[in-house]
């Protein structure tokens, strides 16, 4: 009973150590040599593997080379229509929504009637227009017979022009005004027309709702082509310029768009501390929709520098690092100022060209290195 309690209270790590020593002893001198532990006298970032460990890991290496490096800068972006390709259909008179003809998602052409607004003031404007036209026609007939009074004819012309202008100021087209004035078209409600061709993005009213002068009832945008606007933060402004090739991606799977930076604003936003960079893309299929998030990747090729493939970089809480080979079985962890998430080659200015870096088997070496700490 006393021996049993003693074993249970013996630390687990000590038991495992005794077990490991027993196993190594069974193999004789040859077994002890082949499974010798790594050297523990080196610095915390250096490890020397046993020959058996080196063979088991199957270490592969690559070499730091001096070459022109194409770096990729990732910029957050949003999809937005161009400023001259979107507009609001606005009520220019107070009244009530009498009819709604389109909904969000509908395609419209410039001049299409989106809604109709009933307004007492509008009915009076139409009545004044017809009265002014009748008076002008009467004065012209008198003038043709040579019995018109000049000042009456001029007054009729001014009244006609004023009546027309009142309707033009609230969005009624000139050709429609002419038809209404002559009685060829009845106009009991004010037609709200599409200011441009495009897609209805939003409707901000409902049937029967009161509207005031200046209220926005519809938001319309032409989505072909479309802009992707990226934020370029202060620290990256020296890396971008107009004409650079970019790749645009969105959360949609397997969609990539190639383009160029079309324009960079000269001003940095006070709050975001970023300037805006614009990319104009073809959007014939309508897949890019206003408000979508996107990522703009800017590619830039610089002068020759010491570089490595990004996929050989490792990371931990302290940053990115590589395993430099310093001997047949000795490796050292070296931290570098590089982006491990980049694509392709990345500059590693702190490493000299020709430095041999582990590209295969690194995780096993790191595991052994970390177990010593």
NORRA-V412580 format. One record per backbone hydrogen bond with DSSP energy under -0.5 kcal/mol. CO is the residue of the C=O (numbers start at 1). NH is the residue of the N-H. If there is no record, write none. Layout:
BEGIN
co: <CO	CO>
nh: <NH	NH>
END
This chain:
BEGIN
co: <1	2	3	4	5	6	7	11	12	13	14	15	16	17	18	19	20	21	22	23	24	25	27	28	29	30	31	33	39	43	45	47	47	48	50	51	52	53	54	54	60	60	62	64	65	65	67	68	69	69	71	72	73	75	76	77	78	79	80	82	83	85	87	88	89	89	91	95	96	96	97	99	103	106	108	109	112	112	114	114	115	116	116	117	118	119	120	121	122	123	124	125	126	127	128	129	130	131	132	133	134	135	136	137	138	139	140	141	142	142	143	148	149	149	150	151	152	153	154	155	156	157	158	159	160	161	162	163	164	165	167	167	168	173	174	175	176	177	178	179	179	179	180	189	190	191	192	192	194	198	199	199	200	202	206	209	211	212	215	215	217	218	219	219	220	221	221	226	227	228	228	229	230	230	231	232	233	233	234	236	237	241	244	245	246	247	248	249	252	254	255	257	259	260	260	261	263	269	273	274	275	276	277	278	278	279	279	281	281	283	287	289	292	293	294	295	295	296	296	297	297	298	300	300	303	305	306	307	308	309	310	314	316	319	320	321	322	322	323	324	324	329	330	330	331	332	334	336	338	339	344	346	348	352	355	355	356	357	360	361	362	363	364	365	366	367	368	369	370>
nh: <5	6	7	8	9	10	10	15	16	17	18	19	20	21	22	23	24	25	26	27	27	28	31	32	33	34	35	36	48	46	333	49	331	39	54	55	56	57	58	59	359	360	357	354	67	307	305	70	71	302	300	74	298	296	231	294	229	291	227	85	86	222	220	90	217	218	214	211	98	118	208	116	106	200	198	112	114	194	101	102	192	98	99	190	96	123	124	125	126	127	128	129	130	131	132	133	134	135	136	137	138	139	140	141	142	143	144	145	147	148	146	150	152	153	154	155	156	157	158	159	160	161	162	163	164	165	166	167	168	169	170	172	171	177	178	179	180	181	182	183	184	185	183	191	117	193	114	115	111	108	201	221	105	219	209	97	95	215	91	217	204	89	201	202	87	199	223	281	80	230	279	78	232	277	233	275	236	237	237	239	240	244	261	299	259	297	257	295	255	256	250	248	246	262	280	243	278	273	234	269	232	265	230	262	263	228	281	225	226	286	289	292	79	251	77	249	297	75	298	247	299	73	71	302	69	67	348	65	346	312	313	321	319	316	336	314	324	334	358	326	332	49	326	327	47	324	322	338	340	342	310	308	351	355	64	357	325	62	60	365	366	367	368	369	370	371	372	372	373>
END
